[in-house]
């Protein structure tokens, strides 16, 4: 286990960085307006955006859903513990920042296995004095190790955040991972999830071209297949919907993106 701020772990991760080759986490950071990216990432991000102009809007809509979901969980649902797996690079309004604005005593555990993210782990530790924030070097493909290492109170509800990560796995891998994680959480816990959907043919072709390039594949799913993640859970209204349609802010501009999301409660 590596807790964020572990100097040896951060040093190890920093040694593995290659700033001459673009990296998907840094490209995503660039699309979100972050500062943890390099010229090679911005160049690659601009090329993708030129081929698929909606990608920047999609990245920002996905991130906005995270904020709305966390505000709901920390506010209306009263959740005070969050397990955010596959968190990626920190930008503005990370899970702990949003949660602790609502409830300063919120405790957040992030988990990721990307060396680049490990190198930036200390940035995640700007917790409120009343709450807590830690980082685990862990792989979502091993749910038991994450549940064992997360320093949370498993007698109280926990919100499991899987934001844009399960698309990296086939159905045969993804659904069991989510089921095992939720099985380890107490009643009253929540699952919040979004990922890319196969609802637009141009987006589907662009994604297939990306997969065929030899990059780590990302699998788009139909809305019906998204609902499988929430089997056995009580869906929070409005259910499984495109990310801009989940409890949108009153002043939100309409945007068409190809991601679906949902929040469900374990009863």
N, C-alpha and C positions, 0 to 999 in steps of 0.2 A: 504494500500500500504506500502511496505517496500522497502526503497532504500538501496542499498548495503552500508554496513558500519554502518547501524543502530545498535547500541550497544545492545539495548534490544532485537531486532530480532535475532541477532547473538547469544546472550546468550541463548535465548529460544531454538534455533535450536541445540546448543551444548548440552543442557540438554537431548535432544531426541536421541542423538547418542548412538549406542551400538556397541562397537568395538569387541565384542565377536562373533558376527554373521556377515557373509559376506553380502556385499551390492553391488547391480549391478553397481551402479555408481563408486564405488571404484574398482571393478573388471575391469571395462572398463578403468578406470584411470591407472590401473596396466598394461593392455595390451598396452596402449599408451605410456608406459614408464614414467608415472607420479609418484609423490612421496606421494600423498594423499591416501594411502591405508595401510592395516595392514596385518599381517601374515595370518589371516583367509581369507582375500580377495585374497591374492596371492595363497594360497592353493586351493581355489575354482576355481580361474582362470586357474591354471595349470591342474586341473581335466577336466575342459571344453575343454581346448586346447588339452589334450590327446585324448579326444573323437572326437574332431573336429579340427584337426591341422590348418585348414585354418582360424580359428576365429581371431587369432592375426593379420594375414595379412589383413583380412577384416576390423578389427577395424582401422588399420593404413591407409588402402586405403580410408575408409570413411572419416577419418580426413583429409587426403590429399586433397580430393575433396572439403571439406569446405574451405581450404586455396586457392585452385585455383578459386573457385567460388567467394570468397570475393575479391581476387585480380582482377578478371574480373569486378566485380560490382563497386569497388572503382576506378579502373583504366579506362578501356575501356568504361564502362557504366556511369561513373561519379557520382555514388551514394555516398552520404555523411551521410546517416542515415540508421541504421540497427536495426531491431527488431528481436532478437534471442530468440526464445521460446523453453524451454526444453533444456537449454544449457548444463546441467550436470556439473561435476567438472572441474575446470580450469586445463589445462595442458599447453603444449607449443603451441604457435600459436593459441590463442583464436581469436574470430572474431574481437575484438577491436584491438588486436595487429597487425593482418594482415592488417586490413583496415587502421589503422593509420600509418603503414609503407608506404603505398601508398599515403594516404591523411591525414596528421596529424590532420586536423580539423574535421575528421569524428566523429559522435556521435553515440553511441551504447547503446541500452537498452536491457538488458538480463531479461528473465522472467522464473521462475521455481517455483514449489511448494514443492520441496524436502527439508526436514529439513537439511539433510546432505549438500546439496549444499548451503543452506542459511548460514551454519556455516563457509563456505569457501568464502562467498560473497566478503569480503574485497579484496581478491586476484584479483578480477576482476576489481578493481578500479585503476589500474596502467595506467590511461589514459595519453595521451600526453597533455601538457598544452593547446594546441590549441583546442582540442576536448573535448569529454565528455563520461562518462561511468557510467551507473546506473544499479541497479538490482531491479526487482520487485518480491515480493512474490505473485505469481499469478498462476492461473490454466488455461491451454489452453482450457479446456472445457467451459470456460466463456470468449469468445473472446471480448465481449463488455467491460468487466472490464479491460482487458489488453489495449485495444485501448484507453479507457478513462484515464488510469493511465500513459501511456507512454508519457514522456515529450519529444516529437518530434514535428517537424513542419509538420503538416499534409497538408500543402499547397505545399509541396515539396516531390519528390519521396522518397520512403522508400523501403529498401530491407527486406523482410520477410524471416527469416531463420528458417526452420523446419528440423533439422538434426537428423534423427533416432528416431523421437518421434511419428509420426502418426501410426507407426506399433502397438502401444499400444491400438489402437482403431479399432472397427469394421468399415466396409464400411459405415454403417448407421450413425456412429458418425464422422468418419474422414473427409469425403468429405464436409459435412456442416461446420465443423470447419474451414477448409481451405477457403471455399467460403466466410464465414462471415468475416474472417480476411482480405482477399483480397478486399472485398467490402468496408471495412473501410479505404483503402489506396488510395491515389490519382493516377491519370493516370501517367504513367511513372515509377511506382513502379515495383518491381520484387519479384517473389517467387523463392527461392532456396530450394530444398528438396532432401533428400535421405532416403531410408529405405531398409530393407531386402526384397529380392525377392524369389519367389518359383521356381527358375530355376534349382535347383539341388536336387535330391531326397534324398541324404544323409543329406544334410542341412535341408531339410523339415522334415525328421524323427527326427533329433536332436532337432529341434525347437518344434515339437509336443511333444516330451518327456519332454522338459522343461515346456511347457504349462500344460501338464498333471500332473506335479509335485505339482501343487497348487500355483506356482509362478504367478505373474502378467502376463497374457498372452501377447504374441507378435504375430501379424498376418502378415504372409508373403503374398506378392501380386505379381500377374503376371505383366509383362511389360505393357500389355494393361490396367490393372487397375491403374498403375502408371500414365498413360497418362490422366486419368480422373482428376487428381489434377490440370492439366494445361489447362482444357477446358476454352475457352474464352481468353486465354493468348497467346502471341506470343512467341513461343519457340525459345530460343537461340540455335544456332547450337552447337553440333550435335544432339540436341533433347533429348529424354529420352533414356538413354543408361546405361550400367553397369558403376559403378563409376570410374574405372580406364580409361574408354574410353572418359570421358568428358574433352576435351581440356588437354590431358596429357602433362606433362613436357617432353621436348625432351630427357632427360636422364633417364626417369622413366623405371624401370624394369617391364616387363610384369608380371601380377599377375591375377589369376582367383579368383574372389570373387563373392558373391551372393547378391549384393546390386545394386539397380538402382537409378538413379538420374536425375535431370533436372533443368533448370533455365528458367523461363518464364517472359515476360514483360506484364504489364497491359497497354493496349492502350486506 
